Every structure is written in structure tokens, then in C-alpha cells.
Amino acid sequence: MKILIVTQYFWPEQFKINDLCIELAERGHDVTVYTGLPNYPAGAFFKGFGLLKGPYHQTFGKIKIIRVPMIARGPKKSFRLALNYFSYFFMASCLAPFLVRGKFDRIFVYQPSPVTVGIPGVLLKYLKRAPLFFWVSDLWPETLQATGVVNNKTVLSIIQKFVLILYNHSDRVLVTSRGFYQKIETLGISSKKLLYWPQWSDDFAKTPLGDLNDSRLPSGFIIMFAGNIGTSQDFPTIVKAAKILEKESHIHFVILGDGLMRSWAEQQIKELGLEKNFHFLGRKSIESMPYYFSKADVLLISLTDTELFSITIPGKLQSYLASGKPILASLNGEGAEIIKRTQAGITCPASQPEKLAEAALFLSKLSKEEIKKMGARALSCYQKEFDKNTVISLLEKELESFK
């Protein structure tokens, strides 16, 4: 099949869509990616890219890439982020008839934030007369409300109507959680159009440990968090739980990553005198993650207590499961249910630091053998439900069988 992938983000940016394109190309499909200039997450164009020099036509292995000019994201919390979103869908829509030549059998839209990536996708559906598959990994407008970006009910209602137009013009809407499936179905989208299609782990979970040796890693029982340190990740709850466990000197919280809340969290740790038990190690490369995960006793997921996050499977859950480590989850809804059902860790309600501290203490008292068995169940869950080859084969079957 000739498959056109429409995505604002692509290599050298690191997103799941890279894996999908590589795998489809390896399976013999002719894959073309219609995307923008890479600038995530730093906010500036990657080295070797720019508005004047592009490059606007590239190949990545067997994949053909067509890029459009756009405005880079800029500094965190800047108005340029809105311009970044607008510039991609506007330029991708206007230039589509001229840049995207030839026929395609299927069009696939990858939609984290923003949902506006669906606009050039829908346009190309009608230009190319090809079925459109819309992969929703970030639910709008719920994400905007949950993160506090938009709270005006009128604006949220307008965005909801716009999103419904995109769904209605798609031939298949793929969702990363069953909760999304139910939410979209209540909006009047036919269940026949919807398909649960989850994410998978990055390949780093299977790579060798390498020769790293980070002397900053403490000895004791390590609870490790890896990823974005933002408002959604509920660091106030994590910090409060650490304070409750202050006298349990063998328990250590180790934080890998960066984000808007990191400075606040570091300041809180200093003010509360928790430096001996709470450690910020900064952002790490994907290649180094097997080493750090190997040093953890359990891996921590936390999300705030919101309706959206109760129907979300956090993207990091698959990576945690694939690492074969037990999971400590301060989490509601679908993600927590997966952990409970498979006995892959311990869960507690979101935004309840006392319960999080209680769960952490319980895990710290388990024997090494019990921890090992829990981690083995986590890996088994990943292999049965989220293995990359299995998940992509499901999509390939849907693409080929669609009529």
C-alpha cells in the first residue's frame, strides 16, 4: 500500500509515529510523511534545519519526507506555541495540493497535541480520495481544560464542535485507551468507526545496559520517576508523600526528566529538608534509560485527579511495564485498572499523598523475591497487551481490510 502519514512531529523529533513509519516501511509499504520542521522539545529548529534552508524534501531510510515551513515553538509558555500550532496546519493545508503529489491508498493522521493536525489530513482525504485513519493519543478539548490552558466553557464548546467535524470526516478513529473510546462514542460517533489501538514502549526497554555508572544514585529502596515534570504529573502529591516518609531513610525518590514544575519541586525539597531522600538527576537520553531503570526497585506514575486522566493510559505505562519493574501508581481510572488487573504493582487514588506514602512503604517492605515476581507480571502484561509488533500488525490488518 501507498500510505501518507500526516503529522506535525517526526524524526529527528522522538515520537511514536517514527516507530510506526519505520515498521510499515520495513513490511514493504510505500510510506510518505507530510510534516513540519523539527523543533520539539527545545523550541528552536534542530541543527541543520531552518526556514530558508529547510530541507523540505528528505528520506529517512525507506521513508520519503515532505516538510512545510512553520514557526518554531519558542520558549516555554510563550505565545509562539499557539503560532507554532497554527503555522503547521495552515501551511500544511495551503501547500498540500502542490507538495503532496500522486495517489495514496490510505491516509493516517497522528494526533497528540494539537488536534489541528487533522485539518490538512481531512483536506488530503478529499484531494486524494483515500480513507482517513485518525489516531487520537491526546483528547481535545479535555486536555486543554485539564491542564488549565482553556477554562472558558464557550471556547471549549467551540473546540468540541470543531473536533467532532474532524472525527466525522475520518473513516476510522483510533484511540489509545478504552476510556477515550467511550468518551468519543458518547459524542455521537458510531462505534463502528472507533478502534482501540494502544501505544507501545520505546525500543530502549530492550537495549543493552551499557557502561554507565551514575554515582549520584543512592543506595536503599529506589522509587524512580522518569518523564515530564509538569502540572499534570502532580508533583505536589509526590513531594508531600516524601515528607510523610521523611523518617524512612532507606526510601529514596529519584527523578529523571525536566519540565515546568522542576524548579518548584526542587525549591520545595530544599525548604522541607528532603535533599537526602529526594534526588533530581535531570533529563537522560533514551539510550541510557535501561541502565537507570535497572537501578530502580519500583517505577512511579502520578497524574492529577481529573476526569481526563481517569480515562487516559499514561504513555509511560507501557515503557514501565516493558522494563519488568513493579509500578507504584498515584492514578485513577484505566491506567490503575491495568496495574491492578495484572498485579503489576500497587495503586492508590490520585492526589492523595497519605495513600501514596502508605503504598510506597508497603512496597519497600516486600522481599526481593516478591518485588521480582511483581516485575515479571509487569513484563508479561506488556508482552500480552502492548507489544509493538502485535499492535502494529493490528493496524496493518485494519489498513489492508478497510473498504
N, C-alpha and C positions, 0 to 999 in steps of 0.2 A: 504493500500500500504506500501511496504518497501521503505523508502526514505533515500538516502545517501546525506548528506549535506557536501559540501567541502568548507571550509572557513578558512582563516588564523586567524581570530578573533572569539572568542566565550567566553562564561561565564568562569570566573568571569569578563572578559572584558565586557564593556557595548556597544553593537551594536544591530541594528535592527534584526539581524539574530537570536538573543536569543528569541525575541518575536515570530518570525515565527516558530522556532522549538518547543517551548512550546505549541503554539496553535495547530500545526499539531499533536503533540503527544496527546494533550487533545481531539482531534477529532478522536482518535482511530488509527492513523497511526503509524507504527513502524519506529522511527526516529533514525538514527545513524549519528553522527557528526565526520568528519575527519578534525582535526585542529592542531594547534601548542600549545606551552606552553604560557600561558598568560603573556604579558609584556607591554601592551598598556594602558595608555599613558606614564607611568613613565619611561619606557626604561629598567627597571630591572624586573626579574621574580617576579610574585606575591608571597607573603608569602605562604610557603607550596609547592612551585614548584621549580624545578631545573633540570639541565641536567642529573644529576646522579640519582636523586630520582623520576623524573617525577612529579606526577604519569601519566603514559601513557595510562591507562585504567580507566575510571570513569563512574559514572552515575550521571545525573542531573535530578532529578525527574524521568520521564519515558524515558528520552533520554540517549542513550549509546554514550559515547565519546571515540574516539581513538585519541591520540595525538602523534606528531612526535617531535624528538629533533630539536632544532633550536637555532640560535644566537639571543639574546635579542637586542632590538633596540638601546640601549645605549643613551648617551646624545643627546640633540637636535643638529641637523645639523652635526652629526658625520657620518663618512664613514660606521659605523656599521649599519646604516639604510639600506643601499644597501645590506650589508651582511645578514641582517635580512630577507629582501625580498627574496634574493637568497636561503638562507638556508631552508626556509619553502618549496618553490616549489620544490627544489632539493630533500630534504629528503622525502617530501610527495610523490613525483613521484617515487623515488627509492624504498621506503618501501611499496607502495600501494599493490603490489602483495602478500606481506607477512602479512600485518596488516589488510587489509580490506578483510575479508572472507565472503563467502556466496553470494547469489543473491540479487539484488535490482531491484525494478520496475522503479524507477526514480532516477536520479542524479541531484542535484541542487547546482550550484556554486554561492556563494555570493562574488561579486567583488566591494568593494570600491577600494582604492589603496592598493596593486599593482594589475595590471591586470594579473601578472604571476600566480595568484591562479588558473587561467584557465588551466594551463598545467596539473597538476595532475587530474583535472576534466575531461579533454579530454581523458587522458590515462585511467581513470577508466571507461569512457563511453565504450571504446572498450574492456576492460577487463571484464566488467560486462554485456556488450551487452544491455545497458539500455539507454533510451533517456536522453539527457543532456539539462537542463534548466540553462541558464546563466543570472544572474541578475546583470545588469550593473548600478551601482549607481555612478560611477566615470569614466568619459570618457577619455581614453588614446589614443594617446599621448597628446591630447589637455590640460589635466590637468598639465602635465609636462611643457608645453610651457607657460601656463597662470601663473604658479607660479614661472617661471624663473629657474626651475631646469635644463631643457634642451632647448637650442635655436638653436642648430646645425640642419640645415634642412636635412642633410643626415641621422643623427641619428634619427630624428623624422620620416623620411620616412621609415626607417628600422623597427622602433617600430610599425608604422601604418600597415605595411605588416604582422608583427607578430600577431597583434590584429585581423586582417582580417582572418588569419588562424584559430584563436580561434573561431571567430564568425561563420565561415563556417563549423566548426566541431561541432557546437552546433545545437540542434534541435529547440530550442526556445531561442531568445534573448529578455530578459525583460528589459525595460528601465524606469527610474524614472521620465522622463519628455518627453513630446511630441517633444521637440526640439532635444533630443538625438535620438528619433525615426527617425526624418527627416535626421539628420546628418548621421546616420548609413546607412539609405536607399540609400543615395547618393553615398555610397562607393560600391554599388552593391549587398548589402544583400537584399534578397527578402522580401517584405513587409509581406508575409505570415509567415515568420519566426519571425517577430517582434511583441512585445506586450507592450503597455503602462501599466506599473504596478507601481504606485507611492508608496512612503513611507507613514508612518502614524506617529502619535505623540507617544511619550513615555507615559506610563500609569500615570506618575506623574501628568499630567494635570487633572486627575480625583480623586486624592488622597486628604484627608483632609488637611487643612492648618496647623494644629499642634499648638504648643505653642511658636513658635519663636517670638523674639522681637529684631530686629536689630536696635539699637539706632543710627547707622550711616546713616540710611535712612533719607534724607532731607524732609522737608515739602515744598509743592509747586507742580508744574506740573512736573511729573517724566517721562522722556523718558528713558526706560530701554533697554540695550543691554545685551544679555546672550549668551555666547558661546566662541569660539576660537577667540583670539585677534591676528590675523595673517596678513600677507601681503594681502591676498585675501579679507579681511574684510574692507579694505580701511579706516583705522583709520585716515590717514591724512585729508580726507574729513570730517570726524566726528569732529575732533579737530578744523578744520577751521570753520565749521558751528557753533561750540560752541563759538568761538571767535567772530563771527559776532553777536551772540546773547548775548554777554557779559553783556549788559546793561539790558537785560530782566532777572532780578534777580530771578523771580519766576520759570524759566525754568531750570531744572536740568537734566544732563546726568548721569545716574547710570549704571556702567559697572560691570557685573558679568562674571567671567571667567579669563582665563590666556592664554598666548601664546607668540610667538616670538616678537610681537610688543608691548607688555605691557610696558616694561621698556622705550622704545622710547616714547610711548604715555604719560606715567607718567612724563617724563622729559619735554615734550612739554607743558603739563598742568602747570607745575611749572614755566617754562620760560615765558609763556603767562599770568601768574597770574590768572588762571581759577579754582583754587582749591575750591572756594566757589560754583561753578556750575557744576563741573565735578568730579565724585566720583568713585573710583575703590574699589570694595568690595571683589575682589578675587573670586576664584573658589568655587562654592557651590555644595552641594550634590543634587542628583536628588530629594530626598525626600523633600528638603527644597524649591524647585522651586515654588510650588503653593503659598507659603507664599510670596515670592518676587514678583511673577507676580501679586498677589493681590494688591500689593502696587504701581504698575505701572499705569500710565494713558495711555501710549501707549508703544508699543514694537518696537524696532528699528532693521531693517535688512539693511545691507550695503554690497555691493560687488563692486569690481573694474570694470571699463569699459573695458571688454574683450569679445571676441566673445563667448568663452566657457560659461561664466557666464550669457550671454544673452539667452542661451538655457537651463539653469540649473534652477531647482526648489530647492532653498536652503533647506537643511534638517530641519532647524529650523522653516521654514514657517509653517509646519503642527503643531508643538508644540505651536507656537504663536497663530494660528487660534483656536486650541483646548482650549486655555486659556480664550477665549472670550474677548480678549482685541484688540483695534484698532491697526493697524500696520502702522508704518512710514517706508517707504522703499526707500532707495537710491539704485536703482536697475533698470536694463534694462531687456527687454525680457519677458520670460514666467512667471517668478515669479511675476513681476509687473503687467502683464496682469490679473492674477488670482485675485490680490487685487483690481484692477480697476473694473473688471467684476462683482465682488461680493460686491463692495463698502465696503470692509472690512478695509479700511484705506486710506492713502494718499501716493502717489508715486511721485518720482522725478527722473530725469535721474541720472545714476551712475556718481560718481566722479565730481559732481557739488555742492560744499559747499554752494554757494549762494542759490541755489534751495532747498537744504536740510534745510537750516536755515529758508527759507520762509515757507516751508511746516510745520516745527516744530512750528513756530509762529502761523500759521493758526490753527493748532490743539489745541494749548494752549488757544485760544480764543473761542473755542467751549464750549457750555454749557455742564454740566454733563449729561444731558439727551441725547444730541447729541452724546457724547462720548459713552454712554451706548448702544445706538442703533447701532452704528458702531461696537462695540464689539460683539453685538448679531449677526450681519451679518457675522462677522468673524467665530463665533462658528457654525453658520448654514452652512457656506461654508465647514468647516471641516467635519461636520456630513454627508453632501451630497457627498463629493468627496474623503475624506481621512480617513474615519472611519476604524479602524483596522479590525474589524470583516468582514466588507464588502470587503475590499481589499484582505484579506487572503482567503475569500470564492471564490473570482475571481480566485486566483491562484490555489486553491484546485480543482476547476472545470476544469482548464486547465490541471493540472496534471492527473486527472482521465480520461479526454476525449481524451488525446493525442493518436494518432495511427501512 
